[in-house]
Amino acid sequence: MLRGLILLASLYAITLVSCEKPVTSNIPQITLMYAGPDSVSVVDTLTIVLSVKDGDADLGVSPSSGGADIYVKDKRYDSADYKGYFFPELDPEILDPDKGVTATCYLFLTSDQIQRRPDSVYAVLGDPTTLEIYVKDKAGHESNHVLTGEIRLF
């Protein structure tokens, strides 16, 4: 009888845990999944892969809004501004505010978007940098900031 009560209590506890609604934030959260290659020449493309989660699924600002979706800062320069990039047009059917959204974002940066400094020492040894990245949603909520590992520009 005691084993039966323990089994029943365990099943009840498992049922409660499995029925919980996941807690999601209306503030976007990003995770850096990949940034590479770690050496980039003028003919290469730097690929950044982010996992993006947003509890109210209000991603994808309009390019005419004056804002952007993804912000990238080159950490070589203290005074550098963030450069803004846009998500591709998002299908409204996947952006359900009741369910939130989880997506994988691929950002491709070319040599004209991130350039090596012209000093001769950097031409030989490479110009090391780190990029700081965050995402902003339509409500203006700013995600956490992530840093890439060191990237050498040749």
N, C-alpha and C positions, 0 to 999 in steps of 0.2 A: 504494500500500500504506500509506504514511504517513497519507494522508487517511482511509483506512478505519479505521485504529487510532484516530485522533482522533475520528472519528464514533462508533465503538464506545464509547470512553471517555466521550464526551459523553452518549450515551444511558444508559450505566450511572450516571453522576452524576445525571442528571435522574430516573431511576428511584428512586435512593436518596432524593433530596429529596422526591419525591412520596409516598413510602411512610412518611415520618416521622409518628409520632403527635403531634398538637399537645400542647404542654405546657400544662397548665391547673393553676391553683392551687385548693386547697381553701378558700382565703380569698376571699370574694366581691370582685369588682371592679365598680365602677360608673363610668359616664360620663354626665355631664349632657348630654342632647340638646336640651332646651328648657325654659325657665322663662318664663312670660309669661301675660298681657301685662305689659309693664314698668310700666304704671300700672293700679292696681286700685282700684276704688271698692267701696262696701259691697254693691253688687248684683252685682259680678263674682266670678268664680271664678278663682283662680290655678291654672294647669296646670303641672305639673312632669313631664317625661318623662325617664326614666332607662333606660340600657342596663345590664342586670345580667348578670354572668357568674359562675358558681360551678362549680368543677371537680368537686365531689362531689355537687352538686345537692341539698343539704340545706337548701333555703329553705322558709320558711313555718312559723314557730313557732305553736304553739297559743295562742289568746287567753287560755286559762286558765293559761298558764305564768308569767304575770307579766311577760313580756318583750314585744317588738314586733319587726316586720320592718324598718320604715323609721323612722329617727330624724331629726327636723328641729329645728334650733335657730335662733331669731330672733337675729341678731347685733347688734341694737340694744342688747341687755341683756347685760352681762358675766356677771351672775348667773343668766341664764335657763337653765332645764333643757331638755333635749331632749324634744320631744313625740313619742310613739310612734304609729305607724300600722301597719296590717296589710295584707299582700297578700290578694287574694281567695283563696278556697280553690283550691289548686293540684291539678291532675289528677296523681295518683301515677304514671301511665303516662309522663308527660314528664320525671319526676324520676329519671333513671337515673344512679346514682352512677358507673357506668363511663364514661358519655358526658359527664357534666356537663350544665349547662343554660345557655342564653343566652336572655334574655327582654327585652322592652320593658315597662317599668312606667310606668303613668300614675297620678299622685297629684294629686287635686283638693282644693285648700284654699279654704274659703269665708271670708267676713269674720268669722265667729265663731271661726275657728281662727287667724287672724292679723289683729290689730286695729291700727288707727291710734291713736296716742297722742292724748289729748283736747285738747292745747294748740291754741289758735286759729291759731298760725302753721302748724301741720301741716295744718289744715283748708284753708288757702289754698294753700300751696306743696307739699303732699303730705309724707308721712312716709317718708323713704328707709330701706330696710332691705336686708339681704342674708341669705339663708338658707344654713345649713350642713347638709348631708345626708349620711347614711351608712346602710348596710344591715347587718343582723346575721343570721347563719344559725342553724340549730338547735344547732350545736356551740358557738355563742357567738363565732364568728369575726367580727370587725368589719371591714367593707370600708374602702377608702380614703374620705376625706371630700371632697366637692365643694361648691363655693360657687356660688350663683346670681349673676347680675349684679345690679345695683341695681334694686330694685322700689320704686315709689312708691305708698304707700297713701293714698287720698283718702276 
